Amino acid sequence: METKLTDIMTDEEYFALKAISASQIKQYDKGAYYFWQSSPFNPQKEPETDSDALAFGKLCHAFVLGNGKTDGSFAVAEFGASRKNKKYTEAKEQYPGLTVVNGDEWRHAQMMWLKILQHPLAAAILDGATAEMPYTWTDKETGLPCKMKCDAVKRTKSGLVVIDYKTSSDIESLLYRPQKLQYPLQDDFYCRGIKEKYGEEPAEFVFIIQSSKEGEEDVIAVANVDPVSRQIAHTIVSHHMTEINEKLKQWEKTHNPAIWAAYPDRMIMRYPEYY
């Protein structure tokens, strides 16, 4: 299968595609069990449930990447502070196919966008960038179908710049413990996809990370993964892709749930040296 732009699709359709994504690679980093629980290859996968963080993150992305304008996929309804109530259920029924947010979330997301505009470095990086459409490709080493939906790409004199926008309530831990959410693995996976699509290595992958805490919208970090860590991440992604491919082949042949066990081997409990 050649690299191709994928037809416009809903989030549900994209997440249902049987293909490996950056989030799947990051899940596999925690173990085969966690990969399988959220994998579109798993016929018993639990359906996604609406969450406050997910809906708000989507809204912030829409404002920031749409330069203050959303794409018409949101509806505003007053259902309270949580989505776990009858009013939210009624709002979802009233606006089928749309992401329902409340007025506070809408105003907060607008503030997030305004603070991005006031951050010289972040605003300059986003200026002139083009939002990316979802697309798929086939990994040459394993033959696995892959998919990605990175936030934006920008052509500069030095080459292609890949941009990913994040919201977080704990930016410091992401910067100083990148293994926490494994952004370096996402960096590598996205750059593989961009190379497949454009036929060239990206000149830069940059994260724009903004605090999601109210009152701290101006806490914004622009970050890159250092070269050595990128090399390590590349090795890890290749290793995970190989193992995922082998396990999926085993699964197709046997449908043995032990393939995705959290602890497939006997474990040893050992006192630490200080004890």
C-alpha positions as CSV (number, residue, x, y, z in Angstrom):
1,M,0.0,0.0,0.0
2,E,1.5,3.3,-1.0
3,T,1.4,6.4,1.1
4,K,-1.8,8.3,0.5
5,L,-3.9,11.0,1.8
6,T,-6.9,9.5,3.6
7,D,-10.4,10.7,2.8
8,I,-11.8,13.2,5.4
9,M,-13.1,11.1,8.3
10,T,-14.5,11.5,11.7
11,D,-12.4,10.8,14.8
12,E,-14.3,7.6,15.3
13,E,-13.5,6.4,11.8
14,Y,-9.8,7.3,12.2
15,F,-9.4,5.6,15.6
16,A,-11.2,2.5,14.2
17,L,-8.7,2.1,11.4
18,K,-6.7,-1.1,11.8
19,A,-3.3,0.5,11.7
20,I,-0.5,1.3,14.1
21,S,-0.4,4.9,15.5
22,A,2.0,6.8,17.7
23,S,-0.3,6.3,20.6
24,Q,-0.2,2.6,20.0
25,I,3.6,2.6,20.0
26,K,3.5,4.5,23.3
27,Q,1.0,2.0,24.8
28,Y,3.3,-0.9,23.8
29,D,6.1,0.8,25.6
30,K,4.1,0.1,28.8
31,G,3.6,-3.5,27.7
32,A,1.8,-5.8,25.2
33,Y,-1.3,-5.9,27.5
34,Y,-1.8,-2.1,27.4
35,F,-1.3,-2.1,23.7
36,W,-3.9,-4.7,23.1
37,Q,-6.5,-3.1,25.4
38,S,-6.7,0.0,23.2
39,S,-5.7,-1.6,19.9
40,P,-8.1,-1.4,16.9
41,F,-6.8,-4.9,16.0
42,N,-8.5,-6.2,19.2
43,P,-12.1,-7.3,18.5
44,Q,-12.9,-7.1,22.2
45,K,-11.7,-3.5,22.6
46,E,-13.8,-1.4,24.9
47,P,-15.4,1.6,23.2
48,E,-14.0,5.0,23.9
49,T,-15.9,7.0,26.5
50,D,-16.3,10.8,26.6
51,S,-14.0,12.5,29.0
52,D,-13.6,16.1,30.1
53,A,-9.9,16.1,29.2
54,L,-10.3,14.7,25.8
55,A,-13.1,17.1,24.8
56,F,-11.3,20.1,26.1
57,G,-8.0,19.0,24.4
58,K,-9.9,18.7,21.0
59,L,-11.4,22.1,21.5
60,C,-8.0,23.7,22.3
61,H,-6.5,22.1,19.2
62,A,-9.3,23.4,17.1
63,F,-8.8,27.0,18.3
64,V,-5.0,27.0,18.1
65,L,-4.6,25.2,14.8
66,G,-7.6,27.0,13.3
67,N,-6.3,30.4,14.3
68,G,-9.2,31.1,16.6
69,K,-11.9,29.3,14.5
70,T,-13.3,25.9,15.0
71,D,-14.3,23.6,12.2
72,G,-18.0,23.3,13.1
73,S,-17.6,20.0,14.9
74,F,-18.4,21.5,18.3
75,A,-21.6,22.4,20.1
76,V,-21.9,24.5,23.2
77,A,-24.4,23.3,25.9
78,E,-24.7,23.9,29.6
79,F,-24.5,20.5,31.3
80,G,-22.6,21.4,34.4
81,A,-19.0,20.7,35.4
82,S,-19.0,17.0,34.5
83,R,-20.1,14.8,31.6
84,K,-21.4,12.2,33.9
85,N,-24.9,13.4,34.2
86,K,-28.3,13.4,32.4
87,K,-27.9,16.9,30.9
88,Y,-24.8,15.9,29.1
89,T,-26.5,12.8,27.7
90,E,-29.4,14.9,26.5
91,A,-27.0,17.4,24.9
92,K,-25.2,14.6,23.0
93,E,-28.6,13.4,21.7
94,Q,-29.4,16.9,20.6
95,Y,-26.1,17.4,18.8
96,P,-25.3,13.9,17.3
97,G,-21.8,13.7,15.8
98,L,-20.5,16.8,17.5
99,T,-18.2,17.2,20.4
100,V,-20.3,18.9,23.1
101,V,-18.6,21.4,25.4
102,N,-19.9,23.8,28.0
103,G,-19.5,27.6,28.0
104,D,-16.6,27.6,30.5
105,E,-14.6,25.2,28.4
106,W,-15.3,27.3,25.3
107,R,-14.1,30.5,27.0
108,H,-11.1,28.7,28.5
109,A,-10.0,27.3,25.1
110,Q,-10.3,30.8,23.6
111,M,-8.0,32.1,26.3
112,M,-5.5,29.3,25.6
113,W,-5.5,30.5,21.9
114,L,-5.0,34.1,22.8
115,K,-2.1,33.3,25.1
116,I,-0.4,31.3,22.3
117,L,-0.7,34.4,20.1
118,Q,1.1,36.4,22.7
119,H,4.0,33.9,23.0
120,P,6.5,35.2,20.4
121,L,8.2,31.8,19.7
122,A,5.1,29.7,19.7
123,A,3.2,32.2,17.5
124,A,6.1,32.4,15.0
125,I,6.4,28.6,14.7
126,L,2.6,28.2,14.0
127,D,2.5,31.2,11.6
128,G,2.1,29.8,8.1
129,A,1.8,26.2,9.2
130,T,-0.7,23.9,7.5
131,A,-2.9,21.6,9.5
132,E,-2.3,18.0,8.4
133,M,-5.0,15.5,7.2
134,P,-5.0,11.9,8.5
135,Y,-3.2,9.5,6.2
136,T,-1.8,6.0,6.2
137,W,1.3,4.2,4.9
138,T,2.9,0.8,5.1
139,D,6.0,0.3,7.2
140,K,8.7,-1.1,4.9
141,E,10.5,-3.1,7.6
142,T,7.4,-5.0,9.0
143,G,4.7,-4.5,6.5
144,L,2.4,-3.1,9.2
145,P,-0.2,-0.6,8.2
146,C,0.4,2.8,10.0
147,K,-1.6,5.9,10.4
148,M,-1.0,9.4,11.8
149,K,-2.7,12.7,12.2
150,C,0.0,15.1,13.3
151,D,-1.1,18.7,14.0
152,A,0.7,20.8,11.5
153,V,3.6,21.0,9.0
154,K,5.4,24.1,7.9
155,R,7.9,24.5,4.9
156,T,10.9,26.6,5.9
157,K,14.2,27.4,4.3
158,S,15.8,24.6,6.3
159,G,13.1,22.1,5.4
160,L,9.9,20.7,6.8
161,V,9.0,21.5,10.4
162,V,6.6,19.1,12.1
163,I,4.5,20.7,14.9
164,D,2.6,19.0,17.6
165,Y,0.5,21.0,20.1
166,K,-0.1,19.6,23.6
167,T,-2.0,20.7,26.7
168,S,-0.8,19.6,30.1
169,S,-1.4,20.2,33.8
170,D,2.3,19.3,34.5
171,I,4.6,20.6,31.9
172,E,7.7,20.4,34.0
173,S,7.5,16.7,34.4
174,L,7.1,16.3,30.6
175,L,10.2,18.4,29.9
176,Y,12.5,16.7,32.5
177,R,11.0,13.2,32.4
178,P,10.2,12.7,28.7
179,Q,9.8,9.0,29.3
180,K,6.6,9.7,31.3
181,L,4.4,10.1,28.2
182,Q,7.1,9.1,25.7
183,Y,6.9,12.1,23.5
184,P,10.3,11.1,21.9
185,L,8.6,8.0,20.5
186,Q,5.9,10.2,19.0
187,D,8.5,12.4,17.5
188,D,10.2,9.4,15.7
189,F,6.9,7.8,14.6
190,Y,5.6,11.0,13.1
191,C,8.8,11.8,11.3
192,R,8.7,8.3,9.7
193,G,5.2,9.1,8.4
194,I,6.2,12.6,7.2
195,K,9.1,11.1,5.3
196,E,6.8,8.5,3.7
197,K,4.4,11.3,2.6
198,Y,6.9,14.0,1.5
199,G,9.9,11.9,0.6
200,E,12.2,13.8,2.9
201,E,13.4,13.8,6.5
202,P,11.8,16.6,8.5
203,A,14.3,19.3,9.4
204,E,12.7,19.6,12.9
205,F,10.0,18.2,15.1
206,V,8.8,20.7,17.7
207,F,6.3,20.4,20.6
208,I,4.3,23.4,21.8
209,I,3.1,22.5,25.3
210,Q,0.6,24.8,27.0
211,S,-0.6,24.6,30.6
212,S,-4.3,23.5,30.8
213,K,-4.7,25.0,34.3
214,E,-7.0,28.0,34.5
215,G,-5.0,31.2,35.2
216,E,-1.8,29.6,33.8
217,E,-2.6,29.7,30.1
218,D,0.5,31.8,29.5
219,V,2.7,29.0,30.8
220,I,3.9,27.7,27.4
221,A,7.0,25.6,26.5
222,V,8.4,25.1,23.0
223,A,10.5,22.0,23.1
224,N,12.6,19.6,21.0
225,V,13.9,16.2,21.7
226,D,17.7,16.2,21.9
227,P,19.6,14.2,19.2
228,V,20.8,11.4,21.4
229,S,17.3,10.8,22.8
230,R,15.9,10.8,19.2
231,Q,18.3,8.1,18.2
232,I,17.3,6.0,21.2
233,A,13.6,6.6,20.4
234,H,14.2,5.5,16.8
235,T,15.7,2.2,18.1
236,I,12.8,1.7,20.5
237,V,10.1,2.3,17.9
238,S,11.8,-0.1,15.5
239,H,11.9,-2.7,18.3
240,H,8.3,-2.2,19.2
241,M,7.1,-2.4,15.6
242,T,8.9,-5.7,15.1
243,E,7.5,-7.2,18.3
244,I,4.0,-5.9,17.5
245,N,4.2,-7.5,14.0
246,E,5.3,-10.8,15.5
247,K,2.5,-10.8,18.1
248,L,-0.2,-9.9,15.6
249,K,0.8,-12.7,13.4
250,Q,0.7,-15.1,16.3
251,W,-2.7,-13.8,17.3
252,E,-4.1,-14.3,13.8
253,K,-3.0,-17.9,13.9
254,T,-4.0,-18.9,17.4
255,H,-6.2,-16.2,19.0
256,N,-4.4,-17.1,22.2
257,P,-5.0,-14.3,24.8
258,A,-1.7,-15.2,26.5
259,I,0.1,-13.4,23.7
260,W,-1.1,-10.1,25.2
261,A,-0.6,-11.1,28.9
262,A,0.6,-8.4,31.3
263,Y,3.1,-10.8,32.9
264,P,3.8,-13.7,30.5
265,D,6.8,-15.0,32.4
266,R,7.5,-16.0,35.9
267,M,8.4,-12.9,38.0
268,I,10.9,-12.7,40.8
269,M,10.4,-10.6,43.9
270,R,13.6,-9.2,45.3
271,Y,14.5,-6.9,48.2
272,P,16.3,-3.8,47.1
273,E,20.0,-3.5,48.1
274,Y,19.3,-0.6,50.5
275,Y,16.9,-2.8,52.5
